[in-house]
Protein backbone atom coordinates (compact mmCIF):
# COMPACT_ATOMS: atom_id res chain seq x y z
CA UNK A 1 0.00 0.00 0.00
CA UNK A 2 2.98 2.31 0.43
CA UNK A 3 3.53 2.28 -3.34
CA UNK A 4 0.01 3.56 -4.18
CA UNK A 5 0.94 7.29 -3.94
CA UNK A 6 3.89 6.70 -6.27
CA UNK A 7 1.66 4.82 -8.69
CA UNK A 8 -0.91 7.63 -8.61
CA UNK A 9 1.81 10.24 -9.25
CA UNK A 10 3.14 8.21 -12.16
CA UNK A 11 -0.33 7.87 -13.65
CA UNK A 12 -1.01 11.59 -13.28
CA UNK A 13 2.30 12.47 -14.95
CA UNK A 14 1.61 9.99 -17.74
CA UNK A 15 -1.83 11.50 -18.30
CA UNK A 16 -0.42 15.06 -18.34
CA UNK A 17 2.32 14.02 -20.78
CA UNK A 18 -0.19 12.28 -23.05
CA UNK A 19 -2.59 15.25 -23.03
CA UNK A 20 0.18 17.76 -23.73
CA UNK A 21 1.69 15.61 -26.47
CA UNK A 22 -1.71 15.08 -28.08
CA UNK A 23 -2.46 18.82 -28.06
CA UNK A 24 0.94 19.64 -29.56
CA UNK A 25 0.52 16.96 -32.24
CA UNK A 26 -2.95 18.27 -33.16
CA UNK A 27 -1.80 21.90 -33.28
CA UNK A 28 1.28 21.16 -35.40
CA UNK A 29 -0.63 18.87 -37.75
CA UNK A 30 -3.42 21.43 -38.26
CA UNK A 31 -0.91 24.25 -38.70
CA UNK A 32 1.08 22.37 -41.32
CA UNK A 33 -2.05 21.18 -43.12
CA UNK A 34 -3.17 24.79 -43.51
CA UNK A 35 -0.10 25.58 -45.57
CA UNK A 36 -0.04 24.55 -49.22
CA UNK A 37 3.54 23.32 -48.89
CA UNK A 38 2.49 20.13 -47.12
CA UNK A 39 0.15 19.19 -49.95
CA UNK A 40 2.78 19.94 -52.59
CA UNK A 41 5.47 17.89 -50.86
CA UNK A 42 3.25 14.87 -50.25
CA UNK A 43 1.87 14.79 -53.80
CA UNK A 44 5.30 15.27 -55.38
CA UNK A 45 6.88 12.55 -53.26
CA UNK A 46 3.89 10.21 -53.43
CA UNK A 47 3.82 9.68 -49.67
CA UNK A 48 1.68 10.45 -46.63
CA UNK A 49 1.44 14.12 -45.65
CA UNK A 50 4.50 15.44 -43.83
CA UNK A 51 2.29 17.17 -41.27
CA UNK A 52 1.25 13.83 -39.80
CA UNK A 53 4.86 12.64 -39.55
CA UNK A 54 6.05 15.87 -37.92
CA UNK A 55 3.13 15.72 -35.50
CA UNK A 56 3.99 12.14 -34.51
CA UNK A 57 7.66 13.00 -34.02
CA UNK A 58 6.74 15.87 -31.70
CA UNK A 59 4.26 13.64 -29.84
CA UNK A 60 6.93 11.06 -29.06
CA UNK A 61 9.50 13.75 -28.23
CA UNK A 62 7.19 15.16 -25.55
CA UNK A 63 6.58 11.66 -24.21
CA UNK A 64 10.34 11.05 -24.14
CA UNK A 65 10.94 14.28 -22.25
CA UNK A 66 8.38 13.28 -19.61
CA UNK A 67 9.74 9.73 -19.26
CA UNK A 68 12.41 10.52 -16.61
CA UNK A 69 9.81 12.28 -14.45
CA UNK A 70 7.39 9.38 -14.75
CA UNK A 71 10.06 6.80 -13.91
CA UNK A 72 11.23 8.90 -10.97
CA UNK A 73 7.68 9.18 -9.62
CA UNK A 74 7.32 5.41 -9.90
CA UNK A 75 10.66 4.93 -8.09
CA UNK A 76 12.07 2.84 -10.95
CA UNK A 77 15.67 3.89 -10.37
CA UNK A 78 17.16 0.96 -12.28
CA UNK A 79 15.60 2.11 -15.53
CA UNK A 80 15.85 5.81 -14.74
CA UNK A 81 19.65 6.01 -15.08
CA UNK A 82 19.91 4.70 -18.65
CA UNK A 83 16.93 6.81 -19.76
CA UNK A 84 18.49 9.96 -18.29
CA UNK A 85 21.79 9.17 -20.01
CA UNK A 86 20.03 8.56 -23.34
CA UNK A 87 18.02 11.77 -23.02
CA UNK A 88 21.10 13.81 -22.10
CA UNK A 89 23.07 12.49 -25.08
CA UNK A 90 20.10 13.09 -27.39
CA UNK A 91 19.62 16.65 -26.17
CA UNK A 92 23.36 17.28 -26.55
CA UNK A 93 22.85 16.82 -30.30
CA UNK A 94 20.36 19.70 -30.56
CA UNK A 95 22.96 22.49 -31.00
CA UNK A 96 24.70 20.48 -33.74
CA UNK A 97 21.41 19.86 -35.54
CA UNK A 98 20.53 23.55 -35.31
CA UNK A 99 23.95 24.53 -36.69
CA UNK A 100 23.55 22.05 -39.54
CA UNK A 101 20.16 23.53 -40.41
CA UNK A 102 21.58 27.05 -40.39
CA UNK A 103 24.47 25.98 -42.64
CA UNK A 104 22.07 24.19 -45.01
CA UNK A 105 19.81 27.25 -45.16
CA UNK A 106 22.75 29.59 -45.86
CA UNK A 107 24.00 27.19 -48.53
CA UNK A 108 20.53 27.08 -50.09
CA UNK A 109 20.30 30.88 -50.13
CA UNK A 110 23.78 31.29 -51.60
N, C-alpha and C positions, 0 to 999 in steps of 0.2 A: 504493500500500500504506500510505501514511502516513495515509490517511483511515479505514482500517479500525477503529482504536480509537474514533474519533468516531462511526462508524456503529454500532458495538456499544453505545456509551453511549446513543445515541439510541434504539436498539431496546429496550434494557433499560428506559429511562425510559418509553417508549411502553407496554411490557408492564406496568410497575408502575402507570401511570396507568389503563390499561384494567382491570386487576384491581381496583384500588381503586374505580373508578367502577362496575364491575359489582357489587361487594359492596355499595356504598352504594345503588345502584338496587334491588337485591334486598331489602335491609333495609327501605328506605323503602316499597317496594311492599307487602311482607308486613305491615309495621306498619299501613299505611293500610287494607289489605284486612281486617285484623282488626277495625277499627272499623265500626260499622253506618252511620256517616255517609257513607262512600264509596258504599255500595250505595244509600242513599237519594238522594244527589245524582245518581248516574248514571241511576237509573231515572226520577227526576223530570225530568231534562233530556233523556232519551232519547239519551244519548251513551256513549262508552266510559268505563270507570271512571277517575276522577280519579287514583287511585293510580298507574296506569300512566303517565299524563302527567307527574305530579310526579316519578316515578322517572326518566323519560327526561330531564327538565329538569336534574335533579341529576347524571345521568350526563354530559351534555354540558358542564355547568358545571365538573365535575372535569377533564374532558378539556381544556377551555379554560384552566383554571388551570395545567395541566401543559405547555401548548403552548410558552410562552416557554423553559422549561427544555429541552424536546426540541429546539427550533430552535437554542438556544445550544449544546447538545451536538453537534449536527450542523454547527455553524459556518455557519449560514445567516443571516448578519448582515443581508442585504438585506431579508429577510422578518421578521426579529426586531423591528426598530424599529417598523413599523406595528402589529404584534401587541401589543407592549408598550404602545404608545399607546392602542390600542383597549381593552386590558384595564384600564389605569389609568383611562380615562374611564368604563368600565363599573362598575368598583369604586367610583368616586367617587359613583355614584348610590345606593349601598347605604344610606347614612344618610338620604337623602331618602325612599327607599322604606320604610325602617323607620319614619320619622316619619309618613308617610302612613298606614301600617297602624295605628299607635298612635292617630292622629286618627280614623280610620274606626272603630276599636274603641270609643273613647270616645264617638263619635257614636252608635254602635249601642246602647251601654249607656244613654246618656241618652235 
